[in-house]
Amino acid sequence: MIDHIGVGLTDYEAGKSFFAAALAPLGVTLLMEFHGHAGFGKEGKPDFWISQGAAAAPLHIAFSADNRAAVRAFYAAALSAGARDNGAPGIRELYHPDYYGAFVIGPDGHNIEAVCHAAEG
């Protein structure tokens, strides 16, 4: 449904470093950068963009993970990159029995999540 999304950050370089580190375990990399805009994605398509600018009200941004190990690796990488814990990796049965997610507070207060919907194994 959504082709891509962008968010303004008050510190572009810090945000770029954070997302490069936090999203790497999910196979998401910096694919394109020009004039204060950076596009992250997989397989050559930048789906998530950051830009230098005024911060929006904190958003919830969830990234897909292929498996639960990738969720745990995202969480560890995000914390190492300066995020604050907002929910350690685990099952969130409220959403559905196999919803495995982890949440951190990243740049400008955004709630950044990695989630795997697959059953363990």
HELIX and SHEET records of a PDB file:
HELIX    1   1 TYR A   12  LEU A   23  1                                  12    
HELIX    2   2 ALA A   24  LEU A   26  5                                   3    
HELIX    3   3 ARG A   68  SER A   80  1                                  13    
HELIX    4   4 PRO A  107  GLY A  109  5                                   3    
SHEET    1   A 4 ILE A   5  LEU A   9  0                                        
SHEET    2   A 4 LYS A  45  GLN A  52  1                                        
SHEET    3   A 4 HIS A  37  LYS A  42 -1                                        
SHEET    4   A 4 THR A  29  PHE A  34 -1                                        
SHEET    1   B 4 HIS A  60  SER A  64  0                                        
SHEET    2   B 4 ASN A 111  CYS A 116  1                                        
SHEET    3   B 4 TYR A 100  ILE A 105 -1                                        
SHEET    4   B 4 ARG A  84  ILE A  91 -1                                        
END                                                                             
